Amino acid sequence: LKLYSISLLSGYFLFFKFSDQVLSITPQTQEQVDTLRNVSTHYEVVLWQPVSNEYISTQVQVHLYVPGNTSSHISFQVNHLCLHVYFRVLLANPNVLTEMQMKNDSTDPRSGSTFYERYHTLEEIYDWINRTAQDNPRTVKAILIGSSYEKRPLYVLKVKPNRKAMWIDCGIHAREWISPAFCLWFVHHSLSFYQQNSEITRILDSMDVYVLPVMNPDGYKYTWTIKRRWWRKNRSISKSGFCVGVDLNRNFDVDWGIKGSSQNPCEEINCGPFPESEPEAQAVANFLRRHKDTVQLYITIHSYSQMFIFPYSYTFDQAENHNDLLEMVQEAAQRIKRYYRNTYTYGPGAATLYPCSGGSDDWAYKLGIKYSFTFELQDRGEYGFLLPPSHISGACNEALLAVKTIAVKVLEKTQAPANHHTI
């Protein structure tokens, strides 16, 4: 990471004009906050973190993608801002990293473990789903739960038949590629290490595991267009016709449209015209409603920032089983620290990240799934959404350890008390 002061800026500005950059800027004054909010709304600029400019405030680190060919007006505002604050260049070559993420050197798309250490197109993921079900007919079943706005199928993989169940969804936000990569990694690991790894064996012997590898297939496919790598939402067209996309993680029916969301279809956190307006969110909600009596654990996979979050996000009130949820994520974070020397923060969403309404984890909790979590995977901003393929295994192994830790804890919390017979 490069840290710049005023004395170094003159040479940097010339470079900045012709090179895409991801900057980390921490505003110190309200004027700087206002400037950043204004810059982040420009169509050429992409706000990586926080997700919406309403969360920008003094002393809050802002990650901003600024293209090298941006307009002179925006360049002037960014340059003027950087004259008065310290800032870091997080990524000086985001386009190179994007190309690296899209690269596929293998002639056999399913060759060995390397398949799971690359990012995959939507078509490759669909092929993987079909082949995984065909190759494991006794343990894996592909279930069609609905279709996206653009009529792409939403497949859930059911691993092992049991009475209890857990749910994992990935790819709700299109640009978070490490998320679908984890779902593939998790299924592969589960099938490969069943009856070899004690935790995986216990989980699969005790629970159905429902895995939705790509909840937002339209948006995910769109991000494989190199100029659209930062797309977050789905691809539904608003009635106005001017803007596209709804944030699926603001579209669930829990305090919908109140906090941390927008009914403006042009906003990144657009909550849609009404709860479950989007076919993707509706398909997931309908499936979980049908299985609410068996699904005991809900996990949704996101990136980035290395966090384990649990309800609530729409309010600062504590969840009924707050202490149990806190204990679970605390143990997951401690095990990751012990085995992988990496740090994850954890806590209720509103207090740990920011308040927002309409999230899937809060909705699942309100449905009755009392163990509900959001995982934010690697990293903390060094690469952000452009986590290189070489980091997939590390990110997925950390998340896998957290899933196993929490799932085993849920089994312990929900197991029926033993019957004691007197002879």
Backbone hydrogen bonds, N-H to C=O, Kabsch-Sander energy under -0.5 kcal/mol:
donor,donor_aa,acceptor,acceptor_aa,energy
2,K,89,V,-1.1
4,Y,87,F,-2.0
8,L,5,S,-1.6
9,L,6,I,-1.3
12,Y,8,L,-1.1
13,F,9,L,-2.5
14,L,10,S,-1.0
15,F,11,G,-1.3
16,F,12,Y,-2.8
17,K,13,F,-1.6
18,F,14,L,-0.5
18,F,15,F,-1.3
19,S,15,F,-0.7
19,S,16,F,-0.5
21,Q,66,V,-2.0
22,V,91,L,-2.2
23,L,21,Q,-0.5
23,L,64,L,-3.0
24,S,88,R,-2.9
25,I,23,L,-0.6
25,I,62,V,-2.6
26,T,86,Y,-0.8
33,V,29,T,-2.0
34,D,30,Q,-2.7
35,T,31,E,-2.1
36,L,32,Q,-2.5
37,R,33,V,-2.6
38,N,34,D,-2.1
39,V,35,T,-2.8
40,S,36,L,-2.6
41,T,37,R,-0.7
41,T,38,N,-0.8
42,H,39,V,-1.6
45,V,42,H,-1.3
46,V,65,Y,-2.1
48,W,46,V,-0.7
48,W,63,H,-2.3
49,Q,63,H,-1.6
55,Y,52,S,-1.8
56,I,53,N,-1.2
59,Q,27,P,-2.9
60,V,57,S,-1.8
61,Q,59,Q,-0.6
62,V,25,I,-2.3
63,H,49,Q,-3.1
64,L,23,L,-2.8
64,L,62,V,-0.6
65,Y,46,V,-3.2
66,V,21,Q,-2.8
66,V,64,L,-0.6
70,T,67,P,-1.5
75,S,71,S,-2.6
76,F,72,S,-2.4
77,Q,73,H,-1.8
78,V,74,I,-2.6
79,N,75,S,-2.8
80,H,76,F,-2.8
81,L,77,Q,-2.1
82,C,78,V,-2.5
83,L,79,N,-1.1
84,H,81,L,-1.7
85,V,81,L,-0.5
87,F,4,Y,-0.7
88,R,24,S,-2.3
89,V,2,K,-1.5
90,L,22,V,-2.1
90,L,88,R,-0.9
91,L,22,V,-1.6
96,V,93,N,-0.6
97,L,93,N,-1.6
98,T,94,P,-2.3
99,E,95,N,-2.1
100,M,96,V,-1.9
101,Q,97,L,-2.3
102,M,98,T,-1.6
103,K,99,E,-0.8
103,K,100,M,-0.6
111,S,108,D,-2.0
112,G,110,R,-0.6
115,F,111,S,-0.8
115,F,112,G,-1.1
116,Y,113,S,-1.4
117,E,114,T,-1.4
118,R,115,F,-0.9
119,Y,101,Q,-0.5
125,I,121,T,-1.9
126,Y,122,L,-2.6
127,D,123,E,-2.2
128,W,124,E,-2.3
129,I,125,I,-2.5
130,N,126,Y,-2.2
131,R,127,D,-2.5
132,T,128,W,-2.7
133,A,129,I,-2.1
134,Q,130,N,-2.3
135,D,131,R,-2.7
136,N,132,T,-1.0
139,T,136,N,-1.0
140,V,136,N,-2.7
141,K,158,K,-1.9
143,I,141,K,-0.5
143,I,156,V,-3.3
145,I,143,I,-0.7
145,I,154,L,-2.6
146,G,154,L,-0.6
148,S,152,R,-2.7
151,K,148,S,-1.8
154,L,146,G,-2.5
155,Y,153,P,-0.7
156,V,143,I,-3.0
157,L,211,V,-3.3
158,K,141,K,-3.1
158,K,156,V,-0.6
159,V,157,L,-0.6
159,V,209,V,-2.6
160,K,139,T,-2.8
160,K,158,K,-0.6
162,N,160,K,-0.6
164,K,206,S,-0.7
165,A,294,T,-1.9
166,M,208,D,-2.4
167,W,297,L,-2.7
168,I,210,Y,-2.5
169,D,299,I,-2.0
170,C,212,L,-2.4
171,G,301,I,-0.5
172,I,301,I,-0.5
174,A,172,I,-0.5
174,A,232,R,-1.8
175,R,231,W,-0.7
176,E,173,H,-1.5
177,W,175,R,-1.6
179,S,176,E,-1.7
181,A,177,W,-1.7
182,F,178,I,-1.6
183,C,179,S,-1.7
184,L,180,P,-2.0
185,W,181,A,-2.1
186,F,182,F,-3.3
187,V,183,C,-2.1
188,H,184,L,-2.4
189,H,185,W,-2.7
190,S,186,F,-2.5
191,L,187,V,-2.4
192,S,188,H,-2.2
193,F,189,H,-2.4
194,Y,190,S,-0.6
196,Q,193,F,-2.3
197,N,193,F,-3.0
198,S,196,Q,-0.5
201,T,197,N,-2.5
202,R,198,S,-2.3
203,I,199,E,-2.4
204,L,200,I,-2.7
205,D,201,T,-2.1
206,S,202,R,-0.8
206,S,203,I,-0.8
207,M,203,I,-2.1
208,D,164,K,-3.5
209,V,159,V,-1.6
210,Y,166,M,-3.0
210,Y,208,D,-0.5
211,V,157,L,-2.5
211,V,209,V,-0.5
212,L,168,I,-2.7
215,M,170,C,-2.5
216,N,171,G,-1.1
220,Y,216,N,-2.4
221,K,217,P,-2.6
222,Y,218,D,-1.9
223,T,219,G,-1.7
224,W,220,Y,-0.6
224,W,221,K,-1.2
225,T,222,Y,-1.7
226,I,224,W,-0.7
228,R,225,T,-3.0
229,R,226,I,-0.9
231,W,228,R,-1.7
234,N,246,V,-2.2
238,S,236,S,-0.5
238,S,243,C,-1.6
241,G,238,S,-0.8
245,G,236,S,-3.6
247,D,270,N,-2.6
248,L,246,V,-0.9
250,R,247,D,-1.9
251,N,248,L,-1.0
252,F,358,G,-2.3
254,V,252,F,-2.1
258,I,255,D,-1.4
262,S,269,I,-2.1
267,E,264,N,-2.1
270,N,267,E,-1.3
271,C,262,S,-2.9
276,E,251,N,-3.5
277,S,274,F,-1.5
282,Q,278,E,-2.6
283,A,279,P,-2.4
284,V,280,E,-1.8
285,A,281,A,-2.6
286,N,282,Q,-2.8
287,F,283,A,-2.1
288,L,284,V,-2.6
289,R,285,A,-2.4
290,R,286,N,-1.9
291,H,287,F,-1.2
292,K,289,R,-0.9
294,T,291,H,-1.5
295,V,291,H,-2.7
296,Q,165,A,-3.1
296,Q,294,T,-0.5
297,L,165,A,-0.9
298,Y,371,Y,-2.9
299,I,167,W,-2.1
300,T,373,F,-2.1
301,I,169,D,-2.6
302,H,375,F,-3.2
304,Y,377,L,-0.6
305,S,377,L,-1.4
305,S,379,D,-1.3
306,Q,377,L,-1.6
307,M,376,E,-1.6
308,F,345,T,-2.0
309,I,374,T,-3.0
310,F,347,G,-1.4
319,A,311,P,-0.5
322,H,319,A,-1.7
325,L,321,N,-2.2
326,L,322,H,-2.8
327,E,323,N,-2.3
328,M,324,D,-2.0
329,V,325,L,-2.2
330,Q,326,L,-2.3
331,E,327,E,-2.0
332,A,328,M,-2.1
333,A,329,V,-2.6
334,Q,330,Q,-2.3
335,R,331,E,-2.3
336,I,332,A,-2.1
337,K,333,A,-2.3
338,R,334,Q,-2.2
339,Y,335,R,-2.7
340,Y,336,I,-2.8
341,R,336,I,-0.6
341,R,337,K,-0.9
342,N,336,I,-0.8
345,T,306,Q,-2.0
347,G,308,F,-1.8
349,G,310,F,-2.2
350,A,312,Y,-2.5
352,T,348,P,-2.6
353,L,349,G,-2.8
354,Y,349,G,-0.9
356,C,313,S,-1.9
357,S,259,K,-2.9
358,G,254,V,-2.4
363,W,359,G,-2.0
364,A,360,S,-2.7
365,Y,361,D,-2.1
366,K,362,D,-2.5
367,L,363,W,-1.9
368,G,364,A,-0.9
368,G,365,Y,-0.9
369,I,364,A,-2.3
370,K,368,G,-1.2
371,Y,296,Q,-0.6
372,S,370,K,-0.6
373,F,298,Y,-2.5
374,T,309,I,-2.8
375,F,300,T,-2.5
376,E,307,M,-3.1
376,E,374,T,-0.5
377,L,302,H,-2.8
377,L,375,F,-0.6
386,L,383,Y,-2.2
387,L,384,G,-0.7
391,H,388,P,-2.3
392,I,389,P,-1.6
395,A,391,H,-2.4
396,C,392,I,-2.9
397,N,393,S,-2.5
398,E,394,G,-1.9
399,A,395,A,-2.1
400,L,396,C,-2.9
401,L,397,N,-2.2
402,A,398,E,-1.9
403,V,399,A,-2.7
404,K,400,L,-2.6
405,T,401,L,-2.3
406,I,402,A,-2.5
407,A,403,V,-2.9
408,V,404,K,-2.3
409,K,405,T,-1.7
410,V,406,I,-2.5
411,L,407,A,-2.3
412,E,408,V,-2.1
413,K,409,K,-2.2
414,T,410,V,-2.1
415,Q,411,L,-1.2
421,H,419,N,-0.6
423,I,421,H,-0.5
